[in-house]
């Protein structure tokens, strides 16, 4: 059964829920989790899971839910995943910690895209679902918010070092999100009266001592000025030692980092850079687009005027050219699975190769000796072959690979030298891309 690959899709913002609670281990799981499933089925408007993953995938149903929990039981814990086969995408997980350990109920929900939650009624139903869960299962904390904005908060450590974060946990309110459930410990720390008087869209005391707080009617417009002001007012009310202006400034800065930026890339690099930014984490994408908009690649230096080309210095030029072809085939053998276009030896295949090496962080993820001895010669030969086939280039063989040239118009180019520069670092994969050298050579071939 095929499901939408939540993390295989283009990275974009989504609604994220983190629910940390507990359950009664003295009651059968079917009885204890009945309210959880009932609320999920009732309130998951438009994003209800239709697949359950235990040891294998099954259509969602109550029997398949219990079957998956039993299949995945491993001593004192069990877990399962819930997904969708159609858009919108869902990645939901349920973890249970069982006796003899203290019981824990850990629910994670990711629904993509966030824009699904621009509707007030859908957000209301989501809040009702979480309210039901938090009323039924003792909760330490629960939050729901934009995933991108949450990333910028440093959640769950909030930029504390690991030791402090593990030791202190949620010792105080470090951040106020769109939806918050504060457990009794946090309510006591803040003061129940103060917490219940928080200026927010919805504040409700739950029977088990927790407090539900929702800052704004809808989740999708969290970055609007009105929503940020509401978020800042709630945070400062709960943490009166904080300064409202400072808190609001921080929130506005986060909104600015996430605000859409129109790509305006260097035309030679646009096909490559567009793929790079699509691969960047969505909370960093707009900053990366702005960075690439301002970035101008350096003109390739791996060339000479044709009238100063190095003459051939090999005994058998034709055999040397055949050797370059063999080296190029080594790259085809290396990349053909991940980069099928490499068979075609076209300008597009160069861009596909550029992106593959960048995505894989190839210069730092492989042994340097293997890169220098095998990858660089194969890449250089392949670049040269693409120039020969598509630009009418001619190899000028040399004993040293770095001195081998391809004559195109009134210039000779050094593809092996370019490949060596290309493989220096991950940034060099962009600064010295194969695509850029080809495009510049193309412009100068006349």
SEFIMI-508230 format. One record per residue (C-alpha): residue in one letter; x, y, z. Coordinates in steps of 0.5 Angstrom, whole numbers, padded with zeros to 4 digits, always signed. Layout:
% SEFIMI-508230
AXYZ;...
This chain:
% SEFIMI-508230
X+0000+0000+0000;X+0003+0006-0002;X+0003+0013+0002;X+0005+0020+0001;X+0012+0020+0003;X+0012+0026+0008;X+0019+0028+0008;X+0020+0026+0001;X+0016+0032-0002;X+0019+0039-0003;X+0020+0041+0004;X+0015+0046+0006;X+0012+0049+0012;X+0007+0045+0016;X+0003+0044+0022;X+0006+0041+0028;X+0004+0038+0034;X+0008+0035+0040;X+0004+0032+0046;X+0007+0029+0052;X+0002+0026+0057;X+0001+0019+0061;X-0004+0014+0061;X-0007+0009+0066;X-0003+0003+0066;X-0008-0001+0070;X-0014+0000+0065;X-0014-0004+0058;X-0011-0001+0052;X-0017-0001+0048;X-0021+0002+0054;X-0016+0007+0055;X-0014+0009+0048;X-0022+0010+0046;X-0022+0017+0047;X-0016+0018+0043;X-0018+0015+0037;X-0025+0017+0038;X-0023+0025+0038;X-0018+0023+0032;X-0024+0021+0028;X-0028+0026+0030;X-0024+0032+0029;X-0019+0031+0024;X-0022+0035+0018;X-0019+0034+0012;X-0013+0030+0014;X-0015+0024+0017;X-0010+0018+0017;X-0012+0012+0012;X-0006+0008+0013;X-0003+0005+0019;X+0004+0002+0019;X+0005-0004+0024;X+0010-0009+0022;X+0006-0008+0015;X+0002-0003+0012;X-0006-0003+0013;X-0012+0001+0012;X-0014+0005+0018;X-0019+0002+0022;X-0020+0000+0030;X-0018-0007+0029;X-0012-0005+0025;X-0010+0000+0030;X-0010-0005+0035;X-0006-0010+0031;X-0001-0006+0029;X+0000-0004+0037;X+0001-0011+0038;X+0006-0012+0033;X+0010-0007+0035;X+0010-0008+0042;X+0018-0009+0044;X+0018-0010+0052;X+0016-0004+0055;X+0014+0000+0049;X+0010+0000+0043;X+0009+0005+0037;X+0006+0006+0031;X+0005+0011+0025;X-0001+0013+0021;X-0001+0016+0014;X-0005+0018+0008;X-0005+0016+0001;X-0008+0023-0002;X-0006+0030-0001;X-0005+0033+0004;X+0000+0029+0007;X+0001+0027+0014;X+0006+0024+0019;X+0003+0022+0025;X+0007+0017+0031;X+0004+0014+0037;X+0009+0012+0042;X+0007+0008+0049;X+0012+0007+0055;X+0009+0001+0059;X+0010-0002+0066;X+0015-0003+0069;X+0017+0004+0066;X+0012+0010+0068;X+0007+0010+0063;X+0008+0015+0058;X+0004+0017+0052;X+0007+0021+0046;X+0004+0023+0040;X+0007+0027+0034;X+0003+0030+0028;X+0005+0033+0022;X+0000+0036+0017;X+0003+0039+0010;X+0001+0044+0008;X+0000+0049+0014;X-0004+0053+0009;X-0010+0047+0011;X-0010+0051+0017;X-0012+0058+0015;X-0020+0056+0016;X-0022+0058+0023;X-0027+0052+0023;X-0021+0047+0022;X-0017+0050+0027;X-0023+0050+0032;X-0023+0042+0031;X-0016+0041+0032;X-0016+0045+0038;X-0022+0041+0040;X-0018+0034+0039;X-0012+0037+0043;X-0017+0039+0049;X-0020+0032+0049;X-0014+0029+0049;X-0011+0034+0055;X-0017+0033+0059;X-0017+0025+0059;X-0009+0024+0059;X-0005+0028+0064;X+0000+0032+0060;X+0006+0035+0062;X+0006+0040+0056;X+0003+0040+0049;X+0005+0045+0043;X+0002+0046+0036;X+0005+0051+0031;X+0008+0052+0025;X+0014+0048+0024;X+0019+0053+0021;X+0017+0058+0026;X+0018+0053+0032;X+0025+0051+0029;X+0027+0058+0029;X+0026+0058+0037;X+0031+0052+0038;X+0025+0048+0041;X+0025+0044+0045;X+0032+0046+0048;X+0031+0053+0047;X+0038+0054+0045;X+0040+0052+0052;X+0046+0047+0052;X+0044+0039+0052;X+0046+0038+0060;X+0042+0044+0062;X+0036+0042+0057;X+0036+0035+0060;X+0036+0037+0067;X+0031+0043+0067;X+0026+0041+0062;X+0020+0045+0061;X+0022+0049+0068;X+0019+0055+0065;X+0015+0058+0059;X+0021+0059+0054;X+0016+0060+0048;X+0009+0061+0047;X+0006+0058+0041;X+0000+0058+0037;X-0003+0052+0041;X-0001+0051+0048;X-0003+0046+0054;X+0001+0047+0060;X+0001+0042+0065;X+0000+0043+0073;X+0007+0044+0074;X+0008+0050+0070;X+0001+0052+0072;X+0003+0052+0079;X+0010+0056+0077;X+0006+0061+0073;X+0000+0062+0078;X-0007+0059+0076;X-0010+0066+0077;X-0005+0069+0072;X-0005+0064+0067;X-0012+0064+0067;X-0012+0072+0066;X-0008+0071+0060;X-0010+0076+0054;X-0011+0070+0048;X-0016+0068+0043;X-0018+0062+0048;X-0016+0060+0055;X-0019+0054+0059;X-0018+0051+0065;X-0018+0043+0064;X-0021+0039+0070;X-0014+0035+0071;X-0011+0042+0073;X-0008+0043+0066;X-0009+0050+0062;X-0011+0050+0055;X-0008+0057+0051;X-0009+0059+0044;X-0006+0065+0042;X-0010+0066+0035;X-0016+0063+0031;X-0012+0060+0026;X-0005+0057+0025;X-0003+0059+0018;X-0003+0066+0019;X+0002+0066+0025;X+0007+0071+0022;X+0002+0076+0021;X+0003+0083+0025;X-0004+0082+0029;X-0002+0074+0031;X+0005+0076+0033;X+0002+0082+0037;X-0002+0077+0041;X+0003+0072+0042;X+0008+0077+0045;X+0002+0080+0049;X+0001+0072+0052;X+0008+0071+0053;X+0010+0077+0057;X+0004+0076+0061;X+0006+0069+0063;X+0013+0072+0064;X+0012+0079+0067;X+0020+0080+0067;X+0020+0080+0060;X+0020+0086+0056;X+0014+0087+0051;X+0018+0091+0045;X+0024+0086+0046;X+0019+0080+0045;X+0015+0083+0039;X+0022+0085+0036;X+0024+0078+0036;X+0018+0075+0033;X+0018+0080+0028;X+0025+0078+0026;X+0023+0071+0025;X+0017+0073+0021;X+0022+0077+0017;X+0026+0071+0016;X+0020+0066+0014;X+0017+0072+0009;X+0017+0069+0002;X+0023+0072-0003;X+0023+0072-0010;X+0028+0068-0013;X+0033+0072-0018;X+0039+0068-0019;X+0044+0069-0024;X+0041+0066-0031;X+0047+0061-0032;X+0046+0058-0025;X+0039+0059-0024;X+0037+0051-0026;X+0042+0049-0021;X+0041+0054-0015;X+0033+0053-0016;X+0034+0046-0014;X+0039+0047-0009;X+0034+0052-0005;X+0028+0047-0006;X+0033+0042-0002;X+0034+0047+0004;X+0030+0046+0010;X+0024+0050+0009;X+0025+0055+0015;X+0032+0057+0012;X+0030+0057+0005;X+0028+0064+0004;X+0035+0067+0007;X+0038+0062+0002;X+0034+0065-0004;X+0036+0072-0001;X+0043+0070-0001;X+0043+0067-0008;X+0040+0073-0011;X+0046+0077-0008;X+0051+0072-0010;X+0055+0073-0017;X+0059+0067-0019;X+0066+0068-0021;X+0068+0067-0028;X+0071+0061-0030;X+0079+0062-0030;X+0080+0055-0033;X+0082+0057-0040;X+0087+0060-0045;X+0086+0064-0051;X+0086+0059-0057;X+0093+0062-0060;X+0096+0060-0053;X+0094+0053-0053;X+0099+0048-0050;X+0101+0043-0056;X+0099+0036-0055;X+0105+0032-0052;X+0103+0025-0052;X+0105+0020-0057;X+0098+0018-0059;X+0093+0023-0059;X+0087+0019-0061;X+0089+0014-0056;X+0089+0019-0051;X+0082+0021-0053;X+0079+0014-0052;X+0082+0014-0045;X+0078+0021-0044;X+0072+0017-0046;X+0073+0011-0042;X+0074+0016-0036;X+0068+0019-0037;X+0064+0013-0037;X+0067+0012-0030;X+0063+0018-0028;X+0057+0015-0032;X+0058+0008-0028;X+0058+0012-0021;X+0052+0016-0023;X+0047+0013-0027;X+0042+0010-0022;X+0042+0017-0018;X+0043+0021-0024;X+0040+0018-0030;X+0041+0024-0035;X+0048+0022-0035;X+0048+0017-0040;X+0045+0023-0045;X+0052+0027-0044;X+0048+0034-0045;X+0048+0041-0041;X+0042+0038-0037;X+0046+0032-0035;X+0052+0037-0032;X+0047+0041-0028;X+0044+0034-0025;X+0051+0032-0023;X+0052+0039-0020;X+0046+0038-0016;X+0048+0031-0014;X+0055+0032-0012;X+0052+0038-0008;X+0046+0034-0005;X+0051+0028-0003;X+0056+0033+0000;X+0061+0029-0004;X+0068+0033-0003;X+0067+0032+0005;X+0063+0025+0005;X+0068+0021+0001;X+0075+0020+0002;X+0080+0025-0001;X+0084+0020-0004;X+0079+0017-0008;X+0076+0023-0010;X+0083+0026-0013;X+0085+0019-0016;X+0078+0017-0019;X+0073+0022-0018;X+0076+0028-0021;X+0079+0025-0027;X+0072+0022-0029;X+0069+0029-0028;X+0074+0032-0032;X+0073+0027-0037;X+0066+0028-0037;X+0065+0035-0037;X+0070+0035-0043;X+0066+0030-0047;X+0060+0034-0046;X+0063+0040-0049;X+0066+0036-0055;X+0059+0033-0056;X+0055+0039-0055;X+0059+0045-0057;X+0063+0042-0063;X+0070+0042-0058;X+0076+0038-0060;X+0081+0035-0055;X+0088+0037-0054;X+0091+0031-0051;X+0097+0032-0046;X+0101+0028-0041;X+0098+0031-0035;X+0091+0031-0034;X+0090+0038-0031;X+0093+0041-0038;X+0089+0037-0042;X+0084+0042-0046;X+0078+0042-0050;X+0078+0047-0056;X+0072+0051-0057;X+0072+0057-0061;X+0077+0062-0060;X+0079+0059-0053;X+0081+0053-0050;X+0078+0050-0043;X+0081+0046-0038;X+0076+0041-0036;X+0080+0037-0031;X+0083+0043-0028;X+0076+0045-0027;X+0074+0038-0024;X+0080+0039-0019;X+0077+0046-0017;X+0070+0043-0017;X+0072+0038-0012;X+0075+0042-0006;X+0069+0043-0002;X+0061+0043-0002;X+0062+0051-0003;X+0066+0050-0009;X+0061+0045-0012;X+0057+0052-0013;X+0063+0057-0014;X+0066+0052-0020;X+0060+0048-0022;X+0061+0044-0029;X+0054+0048-0031;X+0057+0055-0030;X+0064+0053-0034;X+0060+0050-0040;X+0055+0056-0041;X+0061+0061-0041;X+0064+0056-0046;X+0058+0056-0050;X+0057+0064-0050;X+0065+0064-0053;X+0065+0059-0058;X+0063+0064-0064;
